[in-house]
Amino acid sequence: MRPDGRPANRTIVFRDYLPDTNQLQFAVDRRSLKIEQIAHQPWGELCWYFSDTREQFRLLGQLTLVQEGQDDPLLDKARQVLWQKLSDAGRVQFSWPEPREPRAENEAFHPPAPDPNMPLPQFCLLLLDPVEVDHLELRGDPQNRWWYGRSQDDPTQEIWSVQAINP
Amino acid sequence: MRPDGRPANRTIVFRDYLPDTNQLQFAVDRRSLKIEQIAHQPWGELCWYFSDTREQFRLLGQLTLVQEGQDDPLLDKARQVLWQKLSDAGRVQFSWPEPREPRAENEAFHPPAPDPNMPLPQFCLLLLDPVEVDHLELRGDPQNRWWYGRSQDDPTQEIWSVQAINP
């Protein structure tokens, strides 16, 4: 969501789950517009369409941004691990010139490779913790659709219910 | 956008442009959650990723819903034409049981084929009229990105500007 109340939508790369959780991980640049958008509205919905199986998954969840200087040692570690897992080409993007500024000279996009063990301050880990999943299967006659909801009664436990619903 | 302020995200099928305009057309069921979401916030952003060319297009625009009984004869006609262009399998979905209710029996999904010349009241045409386009080309070293903005000074004319920006 943009701070002006209009939605924002983009493609992002799924970077595996936070270990031992259902939280999805993404790599985000602190200079991107996502940061102020998440500060304004910490909810997002992912939409995944698998063209081979013709399935759509919609995952609504709460967003957590893990920045440099994170207090929680597990999250701080997860940020470091994700940085290490990125390719050199992935890491160097965080040293590129300021996003959305007028296009810089090509040389500015070839800075020295960042240290693979030391995340740049621009690098953030973004987590999405799903509370609703809408799963649509276009194959089949008729289509199939299931709605998964996570109980909000006790946030320390993950209790999910599922219902077959009309597409 | 959901009325509670959280975003909503789904895959939709592009159904060509409204003739002689830059407005994108989509087929929507009046019983779907989109309807109340659009009533609450008539802005949306489309995100298109082309995996072969590794290009992303983000199109922010205003949404217009064209329902049965539309006063504007051009829009009423466009709704009728889109209905006619749908396949039988596409049209019959508008006669399916109420979306999101507990799953109905299979027989309920095989009603008689609707009249191809007479749109069902459930059938709506949705238009998105872009005002901003963010075009990212991942191919190339470095990546390329362009931002297109439509002047809001005179809404009767489409005056666009473009700027090459940092990815």
Interface residues (C-beta under 8 A of the other chain):
Chain A: M1 G5 R6 P7 A8 N9 R10 T11 Q41 W43 G44 E45 L46 C47 Y49 Q56 R58 L60 Q93 W96 P97 E98 P99 R100 E101 P102 R103 A104 N106 F109 D141 P142 R145 W147 Q163 A164 I165 N166 P167
Chain B: M1 G5 R6 P7 A8 N9 R10 T11 Q41 W43 G44 E45 L46 C47 Y49 Q56 R58 L60 Q93 W96 P97 E98 P99 R100 E101 P102 R103 A104 N106 F109 D141 P142 R145 W147 Q163 A164 I165 N166 P167
